[in-house]
């Protein structure tokens, strides 16, 4: 089941690596490339450059609302 909080990192293509979107349930303070992008697709010396390209956003959402079926009036 989905959590109500998550961090989403959108990483564009880098060198020979295609772009990718990473999601992970982490706290807001850990919402960054180093905590969310796993496995890291680049070698250690490229991590900083790769992470600078990634855009990470902390999201809170109500999965309860998402899961509730649409209510329709009775005829």
N, C-alpha and C positions, 0 to 999 in steps of 0.2 A: 504494500500500500504506500501511497505517496505521503510524504511529510508536509507539514504546513509551512516549513521554511526550507529554503535551499539557496545555493549559490550557483549561478549560471555563468560560465566563462565561454565567450565566443572567441576562438582563435583563428585568424586568417591563415592562408597557406604561408609556409615558411620554407625557403629553399626547396628541397624535394619532398616536403611533407604537405599533404593536403590539409585544408582547413577543417576544423572540428569544433563541435559544441560539447562542453563538459558540464554535467550537473552533479552536485554532491550536496548532501545534507550536512552543512557545517554552520557554526555560529557566524554572526556578522563580522566579528573581528578576524575570523579565519577565511573570509571570502576573498581569496586571491589566487592567482595562478599556481603558486607553490603548494597550496593545500588542496586545490580542486583538480588540477590536471594530473591524472594518473591513468596509465603510466605516462611519464614524461617522454614525449616522442623525440626529444633531441638529446645529444650528449651533454654532459655537465658544463662544458665551456660555452654552449649555446643557450643554456637555460634562461639567463638574464635577458638576452636579446629576444628570445621567443616570448617570454612572459610580458615584456613591454608591449608587444603587439596584441596580446589578449585583452579583451574587455570583460571584466567580471562584475556582475551585479547581484546584490543580495535581494531575494524576493520572499515576500510573505504572501501566502495565499490560503484561501479557505477550501480545503479539499472536501469538507462536509458540504459546502454549498455546491461544489462541482459535482458531487455524487448524488445529490437529491434529484430525482426524476422530475421532469416538467409536469406541473400540475395543470389540469384542464378542468374547466367547469363541467358539471354534469348537464346533460341535455334536458 
